[in-house]
């Protein structure tokens, strides 16, 4: 596991240490622009994170590692929600109150929330801008990292606190306080200059307590001080012990109830000794209806008028399309080259009106480009995936995805040539970060014309047949 800490101005990475501390700072990359100044700009935000990871990758091998990322609370927004009986569930209430607070901007944020054991029915909600979350996931995946956690720093600091305690981060004469009080989550700042004290309340239902500087200068169990290394070590310990933490890498819903992680585990009930024909009839009926629904959905997708591959029917040339095998690990496959050129396209163009990408052509907005074959992340995956599993992952990225399949057998192996239609360029890049993980998937072509907002990806999926 590699641990990262992202704040407004830097991205730090922590790894195992041979010293007394189990983790230590391995490298700190300074961001060339601040996150807060670019939070709504997809291209700049992508460039910031990609450049920082590029610097880190020169010092540390990132590929094939798990990553846990701590996000500083200066990049997040907090809310306190008191549960109301007029709402069917807390998720509905959070969405409603967030819309009141943020207006139309609420749709730009990804919300997760928790309810501690004490007090109950008071939810602490944390929001991250969806572009920041997407760019973190996209770029970390592109560098060969599999993200396990994207955790608000505050979630680590309050996880083991009593209601009478505060976690404290000191920076010179400035102090940040995090607590889980009798009225729920609280976050405030204090700064001292001589006898003068300046208070800044960020969030909380209680007034800021009267804290004298002399209380902070002496050992006091009421205040637990943290530095960055200690924060990362606490996270590592919490992950090892399965302590409930808020996690932006998971679903956009309330995640912790009464201090316990909400997990939707499937339950298995052993069947009784007697055979029940009514259950058989119900299961058969449900299965038949599910099959009809699947046929209906596939018919909708199949009716889509997809573009032809290489100006001719993909079905006519399907025997020629197969997944490339990389015999020389020092040479990138054409699919790898196409994928990495497409992933980096947003950094080169402010707006992409049209695009054609094949082995022989790379045309953007009418201008012909050369395929960049330098500085590729040659991390060849040994994983494979079948078409059904792939679709599940792609529909999580965009639920309006449409596709068409042309299946054939080449060299005694089953090959599925698939056209994927994405409604947004952002979704297609997120999909590419998934596709590149599997060795049996090749990108053949990408296409977008001036008359459409949609991007088409042409891929091949190869599966061994017995």
C-alpha positions in Angstrom: 0.0 0.0 0.0 1.2 3.5 -0.9 -0.3 6.5 1.0 -0.8 9.9 -0.5 -1.8 13.3 1.1 -3.3 15.9 -1.3 -3.7 19.5 -0.2 -4.2 22.7 -2.0 -0.6 23.1 -3.0 1.1 19.7 -2.9 0.8 16.0 -3.3 2.9 14.0 -0.8 3.6 10.2 -0.8 4.4 8.0 2.1 5.9 4.6 2.0 7.2 1.9 4.5 10.3 3.0 6.4 13.1 0.9 8.0 13.2 3.4 10.8 11.2 3.3 14.0 8.2 4.9 12.3 6.4 2.5 10.1 5.8 5.1 7.4 7.8 8.1 6.3 7.6 10.9 3.7 9.1 9.6 0.5 8.5 12.5 -1.8 6.5 15.8 -1.9 5.5 17.2 -5.3 4.6 20.8 -5.4 1.5 21.5 -7.6 2.2 24.0 -10.4 -1.3 25.5 -9.8 -3.5 25.4 -6.7 -6.4 23.0 -6.6 -8.8 25.7 -5.4 -8.0 28.0 -8.4 -8.8 25.3 -10.9 -11.5 23.2 -9.2 -14.0 23.8 -12.0 -11.5 23.4 -14.9 -11.3 19.8 -16.0 -8.2 20.2 -18.2 -6.1 22.2 -15.7 -7.1 20.0 -12.8 -6.1 16.9 -14.9 -2.8 18.5 -15.7 -2.0 19.4 -12.1 -2.5 15.9 -10.8 -0.9 14.2 -13.8 2.2 16.4 -13.5 2.5 15.8 -9.8 2.2 12.0 -10.2 4.8 12.1 -13.0 7.3 13.8 -10.7 6.6 11.2 -8.0 6.9 8.3 -10.5 10.5 9.4 -11.3 11.4 8.7 -7.7 9.0 5.9 -6.7 7.7 2.9 -8.7 3.9 3.3 -8.5 2.7 0.6 -10.8 0.8 -2.5 -9.5 0.3 -0.9 -6.1 -2.7 -0.2 -3.9 -3.2 3.5 -3.1 -4.9 5.2 -0.2 -5.4 9.0 -0.7 -6.0 11.5 2.1 -7.7 14.7 0.9 -7.1 17.8 3.0 -10.3 19.4 4.3 -9.4 22.8 2.7 -10.5 21.1 -0.6 -13.8 19.8 0.8 -17.1 21.1 2.1 -18.9 20.0 5.3 -22.5 20.1 6.3 -24.4 19.0 9.4 -27.9 17.4 8.9 -30.3 16.7 11.7 -32.5 13.7 10.6 -36.1 14.6 10.0 -39.1 12.3 9.9 -40.6 14.0 6.9 -38.0 12.3 4.7 -38.1 8.6 3.9 -34.4 8.3 4.3 -31.4 10.4 5.1 -30.0 10.3 1.6 -33.1 12.1 0.3 -32.8 14.7 3.0 -29.1 15.3 2.3 -29.9 15.8 -1.4 -32.7 18.2 -0.6 -30.8 20.3 1.9 -27.7 20.3 -0.3 -29.8 21.7 -3.2 -31.1 24.5 -0.8 -27.5 25.2 0.3 -25.7 25.0 -3.1 -28.5 25.6 -5.6 -27.6 24.4 -9.1 -24.0 23.8 -7.9 -25.1 20.9 -5.8 -24.9 18.7 -8.9 -21.2 19.4 -9.1 -20.5 17.7 -5.8 -20.2 14.1 -4.6 -21.6 13.6 -1.1 -20.8 11.0 1.5 -22.0 11.1 5.1 -21.8 9.5 8.5 -23.7 9.2 11.8 -21.6 8.5 14.9 -22.8 6.4 17.8 -23.1 9.6 19.8 -25.0 11.6 19.0 -27.4 9.7 16.8 -29.6 11.2 14.1 -27.1 14.0 13.4 -25.3 13.3 10.2 -22.0 14.8 9.1 -21.9 15.2 5.3 -18.7 15.8 3.3 -18.7 17.0 -0.3 -15.9 16.8 -2.9 -16.1 18.5 -6.3 -16.9 15.7 -8.8 -14.1 16.9 -11.2 -11.5 16.6 -8.4 -12.7 13.1 -7.6 -12.8 12.0 -11.2 -9.3 13.4 -12.0 -7.8 11.7 -8.9 -9.3 8.4 -9.9 -8.4 8.7 -13.6 -4.7 9.8 -13.1 -3.9 7.4 -10.3 -5.3 4.5 -12.5 -3.2 5.7 -15.4 -0.1 5.4 -13.3 -0.9 1.8 -12.5 -2.3 2.4 -9.0 -5.5 0.8 -7.8 -7.3 3.1 -5.4 -8.7 1.6 -2.2 -9.5 4.7 -0.2 -10.0 8.5 -0.9 -10.5 9.7 2.7 -11.3 13.1 4.0 -8.5 14.0 6.4 -11.1 14.9 9.1 -12.5 11.4 9.0 -9.2 10.0 10.2 -8.8 12.6 12.9 -12.3 12.0 14.5 -12.5 8.2 14.2 -11.2 7.3 17.6 -12.1 10.5 19.5 -14.3 10.8 22.6 -16.9 13.5 22.6 -14.8 15.6 25.0 -11.7 15.4 22.9 -10.3 17.4 19.9 -7.7 16.4 17.3 -5.4 19.3 16.6 -3.1 20.3 13.7 -0.6 23.1 14.5 1.0 25.3 11.9 3.0 28.0 13.7 0.6 30.1 15.8 -2.4 28.7 13.9 -4.4 25.7 15.1 -7.1 23.5 13.4 -9.5 21.6 15.7 -11.6 18.6 14.7 -14.1 16.9 17.1 -17.1 14.7 17.4 -19.0 16.6 20.1 -22.3 15.9 21.8 -23.9 17.9 18.9 -22.0 16.1 16.1 -19.0 17.0 14.0 -17.2 20.2 14.6 -14.3 21.9 12.8 -12.9 25.3 13.8 -9.6 27.3 13.7 -7.8 29.4 16.3 -4.8 31.7 16.0 -2.9 33.3 18.8 -0.9 36.5 18.7 0.2 37.6 22.2 -3.0 38.0 24.2 -5.1 38.3 21.0 -7.1 35.2 19.8 -8.8 35.0 16.4 -11.6 32.4 16.0 -13.0 30.9 12.8 -15.8 28.4 12.9 -16.0 26.2 9.8 -18.9 23.9 10.8 -20.7 22.7 13.9 -23.8 23.1 16.0 -22.0 24.2 19.1 -20.2 27.4 19.9 -16.4 27.4 19.7 -15.2 26.4 23.2 -13.0 28.8 25.2 -9.5 27.4 24.7 -6.5 29.1 26.2 -3.1 28.8 24.5 -1.6 27.6 27.8 -3.9 24.6 27.6 -2.4 23.7 24.2 1.2 24.1 25.4 1.0 21.4 28.1 0.2 17.7 27.9 -3.6 17.5 27.9 -5.6 14.4 27.0 -8.3 16.7 25.7 -6.2 17.7 22.8 -4.5 15.2 20.5 -1.9 16.7 18.2 -1.2 15.3 14.7 1.5 15.9 12.1 1.2 14.6 8.6 3.2 11.4 9.3 1.0 10.6 12.3 -2.1 11.1 10.2 -0.9 8.7 7.6 0.1 6.1 10.2 -3.4 6.4 11.8 -5.0 5.7 8.4 -2.8 2.7 7.8 -3.7 1.3 11.3 -7.4 2.0 10.7 -7.3 0.2 7.4 -5.6 -2.8 9.0 -8.3 -2.9 11.8 -11.2 -2.2 9.4 -12.2 0.9 11.3 -15.2 2.6 9.5 -14.0 5.6 7.5 -15.7 7.9 5.0 -14.5 7.0 1.5 -15.0 9.0 -1.7 -13.9 5.9 -3.7 -17.1 4.2 -2.7 -20.8 5.1 -3.4 -22.3 8.6 -3.2 -24.5 7.8 -0.2 -24.5 7.8 3.6 -21.8 5.3 4.5 -21.7 5.0 8.3 -24.8 4.6 10.6 -24.5 4.7 14.4 -20.7 4.4 14.0 -20.9 1.2 11.9 -20.0 0.9 8.3 -23.1 0.3 6.1 -22.4 -2.8 4.0 -24.9 -4.4 1.7 -24.0 -8.0 2.2 -26.0 -10.7 0.5 -27.8 -13.0 2.9 -28.0 -16.8 2.3 -30.8 -18.8 3.9 -30.5 -22.6 3.5 -33.5 -24.2 1.9 -35.9 -26.3 4.0 -35.9 -30.1 3.5 -39.3 -30.0 1.8 -39.5 -29.0 -1.8 -41.8 -25.9 -2.4 -43.3 -25.8 -5.9 -44.6 -22.2 -5.3 -41.0 -21.0 -5.0 -40.1 -22.8 -8.2 -42.9 -21.1 -10.1 -42.0 -17.7 -8.7 -38.3 -18.1 -9.6 -39.2 -19.4 -13.1 -41.5 -16.4 -13.6 -38.9 -13.9 -12.4 -36.3 -15.5 -14.6 -38.5 -15.3 -17.6 -39.4 -11.7 -17.1 -35.7 -10.8 -16.5 -34.8 -12.5 -19.8 -37.5 -10.6 -21.7 -36.2 -7.3 -20.1 -32.6 -8.2 -21.1 -33.7 -8.9 -24.7 -35.6 -5.6 -24.8 -32.6 -3.6 -23.5 -30.2 -5.3 -26.0 -32.6 -4.6 -28.8 -32.5 -0.9 -28.0 -28.7 -0.9 -28.0 -28.6 -3.0 -31.2 -30.8 -0.6 -33.1 -28.3 2.2 -32.7 -26.8 3.2 -36.1 -23.1 2.9 -35.3 -20.3 4.3 -37.5 -18.5 1.8 -39.8 -15.0 0.8 -39.0 -12.3 2.1 -41.4 -15.1 3.3 -43.8 -16.4 -0.3 -44.3 -18.6 -2.7 -42.4 -16.8 -3.9 -39.2 -18.6 -7.2 -39.7 -17.0 -7.7 -43.1 -13.5 -7.1 -41.7 -14.0 -8.7 -38.3 -11.7 -11.6 -39.0 -8.8 -9.2 -39.4 -9.4 -7.5 -36.1 -7.7 -9.3 -33.2 -6.1 -8.4 -29.9 -2.4 -7.7 -30.2 0.1 -9.8 -28.3 3.1 -8.0 -27.1 6.0 -10.4 -27.7 8.7 -7.9 -26.8 8.0 -6.3 -23.4 10.2 -3.3 -24.4 7.9 -2.3 -27.2 4.4 -0.8 -26.7 1.5 -2.3 -28.6 -0.4 -0.1 -31.1 -3.3 -0.3 -28.7 -1.2 1.1 -25.8 0.1 3.9 -28.1 -3.5 4.8 -29.1 -4.8 4.7 -25.6 -2.1 6.9 -24.1 -2.4 9.4 -26.9 -6.1 9.6 -26.4 -5.8 9.9 -22.6 -3.5 12.9 -23.0 -5.5 14.7 -25.6 -7.3 17.1 -23.2 -3.9 18.6 -22.1 -3.2 19.6 -25.8 -6.6 21.1 -26.8 -9.0 23.4 -25.0 -11.9 22.1 -27.1 -12.3 18.9 -29.1 -14.8 19.2 -31.9 -13.8 16.3 -34.0 -11.3 13.4 -33.6 -10.1 10.4 -35.6 -7.6 8.1 -34.0 -6.3 4.9 -35.7 -2.9 3.2 -36.2 -2.3 5.3 -39.3 -4.2 8.5 -38.5 -4.4 11.0 -35.6 -6.6 14.0 -36.6 -8.0 16.5 -34.0 -10.2 19.4 -35.1 -9.0 18.9 -38.7 -5.3 19.0 -37.8 -3.1 16.0 -38.3 -0.9 15.0 -35.4 1.9 12.5 -34.9 1.3 9.7 -32.4 3.5 10.2 -29.4 5.3 7.0 -28.5 7.6 8.4 -25.8 7.3 8.2 -22.0 4.6 5.6 -22.1 3.7 3.8 -18.9 4.7 0.3 -20.1 2.9 -1.6 -17.3 1.6 -4.6 -19.2 -1.3 -6.1 -17.3 -1.7 -9.9 -16.8 -5.4 -9.5 -16.1 -8.2 -10.6 -18.3 -11.9 -9.8 -18.3 -15.0 -11.1 -20.2 -17.4 -8.9 -22.0 -20.2 -9.2 -19.4 -17.9 -8.2 -16.6 -16.6 -5.3 -18.6 -20.0 -4.0 -19.4 -20.9 -3.9 -15.7 -17.8 -1.7 -15.0 -18.5 0.6 -18.0 -22.2 1.1 -17.1 -21.0 2.3 -13.7 -19.0 5.0 -15.5 -21.9 6.0 -17.8 -25.4 4.5 -17.5 -26.4 5.9 -20.9 -23.6 3.9 -22.7 -24.7 2.3 -25.9 -22.8 -0.6 -27.6 -22.9 -3.0 -30.6 -21.1 -6.3 -30.8 -19.6 -8.2 -33.8 -18.4 -11.6 -32.7 -16.2 -14.0 -34.6 -13.4 -16.6 -34.2 -9.9 -15.8 -35.2 -6.9 -18.2 -34.8 -9.2 -20.6 -32.8 -10.0 -17.8 -30.3 -13.2 -16.0 -29.8 -13.0 -12.3 -30.6 -15.7 -9.8 -29.8 -15.3 -6.5 -31.8 -17.3 -3.9 -29.9 -18.3 -0.3 -30.6 -18.9 1.8 -27.5 -20.8 5.1 -27.7 -20.2 7.6 -24.9 -22.2 10.7 -24.4 -19.4 12.6 -22.8 -15.6 12.8 -23.5 -15.0 12.6 -19.8 -16.8 9.2 -19.6 -14.7 7.9 -22.5 -11.4 8.8 -20.8 -12.6 7.1 -17.5 -13.6 4.1 -19.6 -10.1 4.0 -21.1 -8.5 3.9 -17.7 -10.5 0.7 -17.1 -9.9 -0.9 -20.5 -6.1 -0.5 -20.3 -6.0 -2.7 -17.2 -6.7 -5.8 -19.2 -4.4 -7.6 -21.6 -7.1 -9.2 -23.7 -8.6 -5.8 -24.7 -7.3 -3.7 -27.6 -8.3 -0.2 -28.6 -8.6 -0.2 -32.4 -10.1 3.2 -33.2 -11.7 6.3 -31.7 -14.0 8.7 -33.6 -16.0 11.9 -33.0 -17.4 14.2 -35.6 -18.5 17.9 -35.6 -22.2 16.9 -35.8 -22.2 14.9 -32.6 -21.2 15.3 -28.9 -20.6 11.5 -28.7 -17.3 9.7 -28.9 -17.1 6.2 -30.3 -14.5 3.7 -29.1 -13.8 0.6 -31.2 -12.3 -2.2 -29.2 -11.6 -5.9 -29.5 -12.0 -8.4 -26.6 -10.3 -11.8 -27.0 -11.2 -14.8 -24.9 -9.7 -18.3 -25.0 -12.0 -21.1 -26.1 -11.6 -24.6 -24.7 
